[in-house]
């Protein structure tokens, strides 16, 4: 057969042209100006920065030094696409200077992935005997509708839509003709993709495992074939990635249970309905209420696949009511398509939280590293590709097998493609909204970077430990990451994932009021000053302004003011009598500070294996801790400030919620306040944190209940409970300390 008549050649050529035209039409801003950023804040800016810094400045392939100074971070927790970044790093240092080219390369690679995805899907369609022209049109539409296209706006490592179809294609080819080199290719593909983003590891393991399960049920292969190839394709990639991370990452206290596992899951609405789009609005207003779903939950499969899936449900109930209950064979003439359908359906159920949402939440405690993958809705991407291939293949088969009703088959072909086009016009193509030129590196410096060891951003930010954090404000991360790329200086602050709890507790005092000496400076490699980079204008917190009081102003640019913070000033932190600290102690020490409008419990008489001062109130494992349950009749003010010391040394406070409820005389709850424990900590001192917050009061003589809600199996320790009015100074004395508003200041 001549190449020009080859159906694969025709399909690939056609879909490449169609998808290329689509990319040029919908993403023209990227094509004409690929050096532009797709997002200037949040994850988008961070994911550009981590790649660029690693390419230009890091000396290790597996260690990222741009944030979390002086510790840095393992590359897999930075979203910098380690394999991709290290290839670029090698090119930059050994072949060609890539400065100014990283952003264009990242942007173009994401757009090329749409074209590659459509080509791979077209090959799969043709493998299932779909005509090349219909396969090309359907593949292009599915690729642009893919939920991974939405990741172009920020989660760049997750935007490579060809990975799942390519892995599925190789699995299908293996099942058709088992060969060792295909098993090896599958292993290498999953392993390689895992070092683009770790989610690809579990996506590959889930797809491979589910396919093997139903392949075994349907085909019943020889055990000698199954076991070694199952090991190579599914188990070996996991072992390889785990081995590499274990020997290269020495952090042992990363958050084990990050927030979101049961929150960022798929829902039937987020999979089968176009939420927040015209049809979704009509359904919500006139048919059935659609619940609000998170962006992470969106895995919309399109109207065509929704209707086809609805038809399968109809067939299922038809069998049930006819007394012929049996497992539906969705593609009787194509067993591998049936196997794929059921494999993806099982993964879909898992992405929706099953079996955990069915009263089996306790199983989460036995899932090990699986809990690190908190956005389980992403696993439904497998279902997206397979249900779409199944749906369009089924429609084509209806057309091809019904010669007598060819007109009806043509109608369904046209109708399916029209619906796909409609979905793409109204739902797909998550186009970037913040496209700006990356001109940050052209600014002239007003200082010598070699004189400093790191950048100290103000306002300070720390995102990534899951348990504790400070949000970036006033464009601090954006401006300081630009400065870091220009100077090569790392930042003490972080915007990463799964950061060490111990390193976090050493770093966050930078953002807190002066209390104890900084432990982090003992890990600094030298005694050079820090470069304070202040985003201006910005309203700073008192603790942040205190740093400027001890620093020397050295200049400014368009977005930042620069100060030199000497190592001596860092060494004296906690030893100095800062203005706020001095004022607080003076107020507490004065006779005017006598105030009876407060409630204080030291818990010194409580038996506890841990305490901040002598004793602590303790919960049973997995039980809530009630700190207070009474009225607030001793207060006059309509606002109450609550503070207590909480043990934060070993368990995840992301599992802890702070709750204050006010009940009126009839026992009805009329007021509610809640916050994560980590978000309410104002001072970090070793393994303890001072939780301090305020809440408004409706009636002082109502019943108030202050609870630490235990959402895990932890033991909660709380010490030194104080309830007071704003502006009051409550002091007491403990051996060696003056205690003022729950701050323990040592006597000089």
C-alpha positions in Angstrom: 0.0 0.0 0.0 1.3 3.4 -0.9 2.1 5.8 2.0 -0.4 8.4 0.7 -3.2 5.8 1.0 -2.2 4.7 4.5 -5.0 5.5 7.0 -2.5 6.2 9.8 -0.6 8.7 7.6 -3.8 10.4 6.5 -5.2 10.6 10.1 -2.0 11.8 11.6 -1.5 14.5 8.9 -5.1 15.6 9.2 -5.2 15.8 12.9 -1.8 17.6 13.1 -3.1 20.3 10.7 -6.4 20.6 12.5 -4.9 20.9 16.0 -2.1 23.2 14.8 -4.7 25.6 13.3 -6.6 25.4 16.6 -3.5 26.2 18.6 -2.7 29.2 16.3 -6.3 30.4 16.5 -6.9 30.1 20.3 -3.4 30.7 21.6 -2.1 33.3 19.2 -0.7 35.4 22.0 1.7 32.6 23.0 2.7 31.9 19.5 3.4 35.5 18.5 5.0 36.4 21.8 6.1 33.1 23.5 8.3 35.0 25.9 5.2 36.2 27.7 4.1 34.8 31.1 0.8 33.0 31.2 0.3 33.9 34.8 2.0 36.5 37.0 0.9 35.4 40.4 0.2 32.2 42.4 1.4 28.9 41.1 2.0 30.2 37.6 4.7 32.6 38.5 6.2 30.2 40.9 6.4 27.4 38.4 8.2 29.6 35.9 10.6 30.8 38.6 11.5 27.3 39.9 12.5 26.1 36.5 14.5 29.2 35.6 16.4 29.3 38.9 17.2 25.6 38.7 18.5 26.0 35.1 20.6 29.1 35.8 21.9 28.7 39.3 21.5 25.3 40.9 24.6 23.1 41.0 22.8 19.8 41.8 20.3 18.0 39.5 18.1 17.0 42.4 18.4 20.0 44.7 16.7 23.4 44.3 18.3 26.3 46.1 16.1 29.3 45.1 13.8 29.3 48.2 13.8 28.0 51.8 17.3 29.4 52.4 19.6 28.0 53.8 18.0 24.6 53.3 16.7 24.6 49.8 14.4 21.8 48.6 14.3 18.6 46.7 13.3 19.3 43.1 10.3 17.0 43.1 8.6 19.3 45.6 9.1 22.5 43.6 6.9 21.9 40.5 9.9 22.7 38.3 9.5 19.6 36.0 12.8 18.1 37.1 13.6 16.0 34.0 12.7 18.9 31.7 14.5 21.5 33.9 17.7 19.4 34.0 17.8 18.9 30.3 17.5 22.6 29.9 20.1 23.1 32.6 22.6 20.9 30.7 21.9 22.7 27.5 22.4 26.1 29.2 25.7 25.2 30.8 27.2 23.2 28.0 25.6 24.1 24.6 23.8 27.5 24.4 22.9 30.3 26.8 19.1 30.0 27.5 18.6 33.3 29.3 15.4 34.8 28.1 14.3 31.5 26.5 13.0 29.4 29.4 9.5 31.0 29.4 9.1 30.6 25.6 10.3 26.9 25.8 7.8 26.2 28.6 4.9 27.9 26.8 5.6 26.3 23.5 6.0 22.8 25.0 2.6 23.0 26.6 1.0 24.0 23.3 2.9 21.3 21.4 1.5 18.8 23.9 -2.0 19.5 22.6 -0.9 18.6 19.1 0.9 15.5 20.2 -2.1 14.5 22.3 -4.4 14.7 19.3 -2.0 12.6 17.2 -1.8 9.9 19.8 -5.6 9.8 20.2 -6.0 9.6 16.4 -3.8 6.5 16.4 -5.9 4.9 19.1 -9.1 5.6 17.2 -7.7 4.1 14.0 -6.5 1.1 16.0 -10.2 0.6 16.9 -11.1 0.7 13.2 -12.5 4.2 13.1 -12.1 6.0 9.8 -9.1 8.4 9.6 -11.2 11.5 8.9 -13.6 11.0 11.8 -10.7 10.0 14.1 -8.8 13.2 13.2 -11.8 15.5 13.9 -12.7 13.8 17.2 -9.1 13.6 18.4 -8.5 17.3 17.9 -11.7 18.2 19.7 -11.0 15.9 22.6 -7.5 17.3 23.0 -8.7 20.9 23.3 -11.5 19.9 25.7 -9.0 18.0 28.0 -9.0 19.1 31.6 -5.3 19.2 31.4 -5.5 22.2 29.0 -6.8 24.2 31.9 -3.4 23.7 33.5 -1.8 26.0 31.0 -2.8 28.9 33.3 -0.5 27.8 36.1 0.1 24.1 36.7 2.4 23.7 33.7 3.8 20.3 34.6 0.3 18.9 34.5 -0.5 20.4 31.0 1.1 17.6 29.0 -2.1 15.9 27.8 -0.4 13.3 25.6 0.9 11.3 28.6 -2.2 9.4 29.5 -3.2 8.6 25.8 0.3 7.6 25.0 0.5 5.3 28.0 -2.9 3.8 27.1 -1.8 3.3 23.5 1.3 1.4 24.5 -0.7 -0.8 27.0 -3.2 -1.6 24.2 -0.4 -2.5 21.8 1.1 -4.7 24.5 -2.2 -6.5 25.1 -2.6 -7.1 21.3 0.9 -8.5 21.0 2.8 -9.0 24.3 6.5 -8.1 24.0 9.1 -7.4 26.6 10.3 -4.2 25.1 6.8 -2.7 25.4 6.7 -3.5 29.1 10.1 -1.9 29.4 8.9 1.2 27.5 5.8 1.5 29.8 8.1 1.3 32.8 10.4 4.0 31.4 7.5 6.2 30.3 5.9 6.2 33.7 9.3 6.8 35.4 10.2 9.6 33.1 6.8 11.3 33.5 7.0 11.0 37.3 10.0 13.3 37.2 7.9 15.8 35.3 5.2 15.6 38.0 4.7 13.0 40.7 1.0 12.8 39.9 1.9 11.1 36.7 3.4 8.2 38.7 0.1 7.4 40.4 -1.9 8.0 37.3 0.3 5.5 35.5 0.1 3.0 38.3 -3.7 3.3 38.5 -4.2 3.0 34.8 -1.8 0.0 34.5 -3.2 -1.8 37.5 -6.9 -1.3 36.5 -6.2 -2.4 32.9 -4.4 -5.5 34.1 -7.2 -6.3 36.5 -9.9 -6.3 33.7 -7.5 -7.9 31.2 -7.1 -10.8 33.6 -10.9 -11.1 34.1 -11.7 -10.9 30.4 -8.7 -12.6 28.7 -7.4 -14.8 31.6 -3.7 -14.7 30.5 -1.1 -17.1 31.6 0.3 -16.4 35.1 3.8 -16.6 33.6 2.9 -13.7 31.3 1.0 -11.7 33.9 3.3 -11.6 36.9 6.6 -10.4 35.4 5.0 -7.9 33.0 2.7 -6.6 35.7 5.8 -6.1 37.9 7.7 -4.3 35.2 4.9 -2.1 34.0 3.2 -1.1 37.3 5.3 -2.0 40.4 8.9 -1.3 39.1 8.2 2.4 38.2 6.9 3.0 41.7 9.9 1.3 43.3 12.4 3.2 41.1 10.9 6.6 41.9 10.7 5.8 45.6 14.3 4.6 45.6 15.6 7.7 43.9 13.7 10.0 46.2 14.6 8.1 49.3 18.3 8.2 48.6 18.3 11.9 47.5 15.8 13.4 50.0 16.9 13.4 53.6 13.9 15.2 55.0 11.9 13.0 57.4 9.3 15.4 58.7 7.3 16.4 55.6 3.5 16.7 56.2 2.1 13.2 56.0 -1.6 14.2 55.5 -1.9 17.3 53.4 -5.2 19.0 53.2 -7.5 18.2 50.3 -7.6 14.4 49.8 -11.4 14.3 50.4 -12.0 17.9 49.4 -10.4 17.9 45.9 -12.3 14.9 44.5 -14.4 14.5 41.5 -18.2 14.7 41.6 -20.8 13.5 39.1 -21.6 17.1 38.3 -18.0 18.0 37.7 -17.5 15.1 35.3 -20.8 15.0 33.4 -22.1 18.5 33.5 -20.7 21.8 32.1 -20.8 23.6 35.4 -20.6 27.5 35.1 -21.5 27.3 31.4 -24.8 28.0 29.5 -26.1 24.5 29.6 -25.0 24.1 33.2 -26.8 27.3 34.2 -30.0 26.1 32.5 -29.8 22.8 34.3 -29.2 24.5 37.6 -32.0 27.0 37.1 -34.7 24.8 35.7 -33.9 21.1 36.3 -31.7 20.2 39.2 -29.5 22.2 41.6 -25.8 21.8 40.8 -23.5 22.0 43.8 -20.5 24.3 43.8 -17.4 22.4 42.9 -13.8 23.4 43.2 -11.6 24.1 40.2 -9.6 21.0 41.0 -12.7 18.9 40.7 -13.5 19.8 37.1 -13.1 16.9 34.7 -15.9 17.6 32.3 -16.1 14.8 29.6 -18.3 16.7 27.1 -21.9 16.4 26.1 -21.3 13.5 23.6 -19.7 11.3 26.2 -22.3 12.3 28.9 -25.1 11.2 26.6 -23.4 8.0 25.7 -22.7 7.2 29.3 -26.3 8.0 30.1 -27.3 5.4 27.4 -25.1 2.8 29.2 -26.9 3.5 32.4 -30.2 3.1 30.7 -29.0 -0.3 29.4 -28.0 -1.4 32.9 -31.4 -0.6 34.3 -33.1 -2.3 31.4 -31.2 -5.5 32.3 -32.1 -5.1 35.9 -35.8 -4.6 35.3 -35.9 -7.5 32.8 -34.3 -9.8 35.4 -31.1 -10.2 33.4 -28.7 -8.5 35.8 -25.2 -8.8 34.3 -22.1 -6.7 33.7 -22.5 -4.6 30.6 -20.1 -5.3 27.8 -19.8 -1.8 26.4 -17.9 -2.9 23.2 -18.6 -6.6 22.4 -16.6 -6.6 19.2 -13.6 -4.8 20.7 -12.7 -6.5 24.0 -9.7 -4.1 24.7 -12.1 -1.1 24.5 -14.4 -2.9 27.0 -11.4 -3.6 29.3 -10.3 0.1 29.0 -13.8 1.4 29.8 -14.2 -0.6 32.9 -10.6 0.2 34.1 -11.3 3.9 33.7 -14.7 3.6 35.4 -13.1 2.0 38.5 -10.5 4.8 38.6 -13.3 7.3 38.2 -15.0 5.9 41.3 -11.8 6.2 43.2 -11.4 9.8 42.1 -14.8 10.5 43.5 -13.6 9.3 46.9 -14.8 5.7 47.0 -14.6 3.7 49.1 -13.6 6.4 51.7 -16.9 8.4 51.3 -19.0 5.3 51.9 -18.3 5.2 55.6 -14.9 3.7 55.2 -12.8 6.9 55.9 -10.7 5.0 58.4 -9.1 3.2 55.5 -7.2 6.4 54.8 -5.0 5.7 57.7 -3.7 2.7 55.8 -3.1 4.3 52.4 0.5 5.3 53.2 2.0 7.6 50.5 -1.3 7.7 48.6 -2.4 10.5 51.0 0.3 12.7 49.6 -1.8 12.9 46.4 -4.4 15.2 47.8 -6.2 16.2 44.5 -7.6 12.8 43.6 -10.0 14.3 41.0 -6.9 14.4 38.7 -7.1 10.6 38.4 -10.4 11.1 36.6 -8.4 12.4 33.7 -8.0 8.7 32.8 -11.7 8.4 32.5 -11.9 11.6 30.4 -9.8 10.2 27.6 -11.1 6.6 27.6 -14.8 7.5 27.8 -14.4 10.0 24.9 -12.6 7.4 22.7 -15.2 4.9 23.6 -18.1 7.3 22.9 -16.9 8.4 19.5 -15.9 4.9 18.5 -19.3 3.6 19.4 -21.0 6.3 17.3 -18.8 5.5 14.4 -19.5 1.8 14.7 -23.2 2.5 14.7 -22.7 4.4 11.4 -20.5 1.7 9.9 -22.6 -1.3 10.9 -26.0 0.1 9.9 -26.0 0.2 6.1 -29.8 0.3 5.9 -30.0 3.3 8.2 -27.0 5.1 6.9 -28.8 8.5 7.1 -29.2 8.0 10.9 -25.6 7.1 11.3 -24.5 10.2 9.4 -26.8 12.2 11.6 -25.1 10.8 14.8 -21.6 11.4 13.3 -22.4 15.1 12.6 -24.3 15.5 15.9 -21.4 14.1 17.9 -18.9 16.4 16.2 -21.2 19.4 16.6 -21.5 18.8 20.3 -17.8 18.5 20.6 -17.3 21.8 18.8 -20.0 23.4 21.0 -18.2 22.2 24.2 -14.9 23.6 23.0 -16.4 26.9 22.2 -18.1 27.2 25.6 -16.0 25.0 28.0 -12.6 24.1 26.6 -9.5 26.2 25.9 -8.7 27.5 29.3 -7.0 30.6 27.9 -4.5 32.4 30.1 -5.8 35.6 31.5 -2.7 37.4 32.8 -0.3 37.4 29.8 2.4 40.0 30.4 6.0 40.4 29.1 8.7 39.1 31.3 10.9 42.2 31.4 12.0 41.8 35.0 15.6 40.9 34.3 16.3 44.1 32.5 16.3 46.3 35.7 19.5 47.8 36.9 20.6 46.9 40.4 21.4 49.5 43.1 23.5 47.1 45.2 26.2 44.4 44.8 24.6 40.9 45.1 27.9 39.4 46.1 27.7 41.3 49.4 24.6 39.4 50.5 23.8 35.8 51.2 20.0 35.7 50.6 16.9 37.8 49.9 14.6 38.5 52.9 11.2 39.4 51.4 8.9 41.8 53.1 6.0 41.2 53.5 7.2 37.8 54.5 5.5 34.7 52.9 5.7 31.0 53.7 3.5 28.6 51.8 4.1 24.9 51.6 4.3 23.3 55.0 0.5 22.5 55.0 0.3 23.1 58.7 1.5 26.7 59.1 1.9 29.6 56.7 1.9 33.2 55.7 0.3 34.3 52.4 2.2 36.5 50.0 1.0 40.1 50.1 1.5 43.2 47.9 3.2 41.3 45.2 6.1 40.3 47.4 6.7 36.9 45.8 6.4 38.2 42.2 8.9 41.0 42.8 11.4 39.0 44.9 11.4 36.0 42.5 12.3 38.4 39.7 15.1 39.8 41.9 16.3 36.3 42.7 16.5 35.4 39.0 18.5 38.5 38.2 20.9 38.3 41.1 21.1 34.5 41.7 20.4 35.1 45.4 18.0 32.6 47.0 15.0 33.7 49.2 14.6 32.8 52.8 10.8 32.6 52.2 9.1 29.8 50.4 6.2 29.1 48.0 6.6 25.3 47.6 4.9 22.0 48.6 5.3 19.6 51.5 8.0 21.6 53.2 9.8 20.1 56.3 7.9 21.0 59.5 11.2 21.4 61.4 12.6 23.9 58.8 9.3 25.7 58.8 9.4 26.2 62.6 12.9 27.7 62.2 11.9 30.0 59.3 8.5 31.3 60.3 9.9 33.4 63.3 11.1 35.8 60.6 7.4 36.7 60.2 6.6 36.9 63.9 7.0 39.3 66.7 10.4 39.3 68.5 10.4 36.6 71.2 13.3 34.2 71.2 16.7 34.0 69.4 16.6 32.8 65.8 17.7 29.2 65.5 17.9 29.3 61.7 21.0 31.5 61.7 23.1 28.7 63.0 22.4 26.9 59.7 23.6 29.9 57.6 26.8 29.1 55.7 28.3 32.6 56.3 27.8 35.9 58.2 27.0 38.1 55.2 24.0 40.3 55.7 20.5 39.5 54.3 19.0 41.8 51.6 15.6 42.9 52.7 13.4 43.4 49.6 10.4 45.5 50.6 7.4 45.5 48.2 6.3 49.1 48.1 3.7 50.4 48.8 2.4 48.0 51.4 0.9 48.0 54.9 3.3 46.0 57.0 2.5 44.2 60.2 4.3 45.4 63.4 6.7 42.4 63.4 7.7 43.2 59.8 8.3 46.9 60.5 10.5 45.9 63.4 13.0 44.4 61.0 13.3 47.7 59.1 14.1 49.5 62.3 17.3 47.4 62.6 18.2 47.5 58.9 20.0 50.1 56.7 18.3 51.5 53.7 20.4 51.2 50.5 18.2 52.1 47.6 15.1 51.2 45.6 13.8 50.4 42.1 10.3 50.5 40.5 8.8 47.9 42.8 11.1 47.3 45.8 13.0 49.1 48.5 16.2 47.5 49.6 17.7 47.3 53.1 20.8 45.6 54.5 20.1 43.5 57.6 23.4 42.6 59.3 24.2 39.2 60.7 24.7 40.9 64.1 21.1 42.2 64.0 19.9 38.7 63.2 22.0 37.3 66.1 20.4 39.8 68.5 16.8 39.0 67.6 15.0 37.9 70.7 17.7 39.4 72.9 16.9 43.0 72.0 14.2 44.9 73.8 12.2 45.8 70.7 9.8 48.7 70.9 6.6 46.5 71.1 8.3 44.1 73.4 9.5 46.8 75.7 6.1 48.6 75.7 4.4 45.4 76.5 6.6 44.5 79.4 6.4 48.1 80.8 2.6 48.0 80.6 2.5 44.7 82.3 4.9 45.8 85.0 3.1 49.0 85.9 0.6 49.2 88.7 -1.9 50.5 86.1 -1.9 47.1 84.5 -4.0 45.6 87.3 -7.0 44.2 85.5 -9.6 41.7 86.7 -11.5 41.4 83.5 -9.8 38.3 82.2 -9.9 34.5 82.5 -6.7 32.5 83.0 -5.9 28.8 83.4 -2.3 27.7 83.7 -3.2 23.9 83.7 -0.2 23.5 86.0 -2.0 20.8 88.0 -2.9 18.8 84.9 -0.9 15.6 84.3 0.7 15.7 80.9 3.9 14.3 79.3 4.3 17.6 77.4 3.8 21.1 78.6 4.9 24.7 77.9 5.0 25.5 81.6 4.6 22.7 84.2 1.3 21.1 82.9 -1.0 21.1 79.9 -4.6 20.2 79.1 -4.6 17.0 77.0 -7.1 15.2 74.8 -7.5 11.5 74.3 -6.2 10.2 71.0 -8.6 11.3 68.2 -10.8 13.2 70.6 -11.7 16.9 70.6 -10.2 19.2 73.3 -12.7 21.5 75.1 -10.7 24.5 76.3 -13.5 26.6 77.7 -17.2 26.1 78.3 -18.8 29.0 80.2 -20.1 32.5 79.8 -17.9 35.7 79.5 -19.6 37.7 82.1 -16.3 39.0 83.4 -15.7 41.0 80.2 -17.1 44.5 79.2 -15.8 44.7 75.7 -17.7 43.1 72.8 -14.5 41.5 71.6 -12.5 38.8 73.3 -8.9 37.9 72.7 -8.1 34.2 73.2 -4.5 32.9 73.5 -3.0 29.6 74.5 0.2 27.6 73.8 -0.3 24.6 71.6 2.2 21.8 71.0 3.1 21.6 67.3 6.1 19.3 67.5 5.0 16.1 65.9 1.5 16.0 64.4 -0.2 17.7 61.5 -2.2 20.8 62.6 -3.8 20.8 59.2 -6.0 18.2 60.8 -6.9 20.5 63.7 -9.6 23.2 63.6 -10.1 25.9 66.2 -13.8 26.5 66.9 -15.6 29.0 69.0 -19.4 28.7 69.3 -21.8 31.1 71.2 -25.2 29.7 72.4 -28.0 31.9 73.6 -30.1 31.2 76.7 -32.3 28.8 74.7 -29.3 26.8 73.6 -29.4 28.0 70.0 -26.0 28.6 68.3 -26.0 32.3 67.3 -22.3 32.9 66.6 -19.5 30.8 65.1 -15.8 31.3 64.6 -13.4 28.8 63.1 -9.8 28.8 61.9 -7.0 26.3 61.4 -4.6 26.1 64.3 -1.6 26.7 62.1 -3.2 29.9 60.7 -3.8 31.4 64.1 -0.3 31.0 65.6 1.4 34.3 66.2 4.6 33.1 67.9 6.7 30.0 67.3 8.9 28.8 70.1 10.5 25.4 69.5 7.8 22.8 69.5 5.2 25.2 70.8 3.2 27.9 69.2 1.2 30.8 70.7 -2.3 30.6 69.2 -3.9 34.0 69.5 -7.1 35.2 67.9 -10.1 37.4 68.6 -13.8 37.0 68.1 -16.9 39.2 68.6 -19.4 38.7 71.3 -23.2 39.1 71.0 -24.0 38.7 74.8 -21.5 38.2 77.5 -23.8 35.9 79.4 -24.3 33.5 76.6 -22.6 30.1 76.7 -19.3 30.1 74.9 -17.5 26.9 73.9 -13.9 26.9 72.7 -12.9 23.6 71.1 -9.9 22.3 69.3 -11.5 19.8 66.8 -9.4 16.7 66.3 -9.9 15.4 62.7 -7.3 12.7 63.0 -6.0 10.3 65.7 -3.7 12.8 67.4 -3.3 13.8 71.0 -3.8 17.6 71.5 -1.8 19.5 74.1 -2.8 23.0 75.1 -1.3 25.2 77.9 -1.7 28.6 79.5 -5.2 29.6 78.4 -5.9 33.4 78.6 -9.1 35.3 77.7 -8.9 39.1 77.8 -10.1 42.3 76.4 -8.3 44.2 73.6 -5.8 46.8 75.0 -5.5 45.0 78.3 -2.2 43.8 79.8 -2.4 40.7 81.9 0.7 39.7 83.8 1.8 36.9 86.1 5.0 35.5 87.3 6.5 32.1 86.8 9.9 30.8 87.9 12.5 32.8 85.9 9.8 34.5 83.8 7.6 37.6 83.7 4.5 36.4 81.8 2.7 39.2 79.9 -0.3 38.5 77.8 0.9 34.9 77.6 4.4 35.9 76.5 7.1 34.4 78.7 9.9 36.9 79.1 13.0 35.8 81.0 14.1 38.0 83.9 17.5 39.6 83.2 
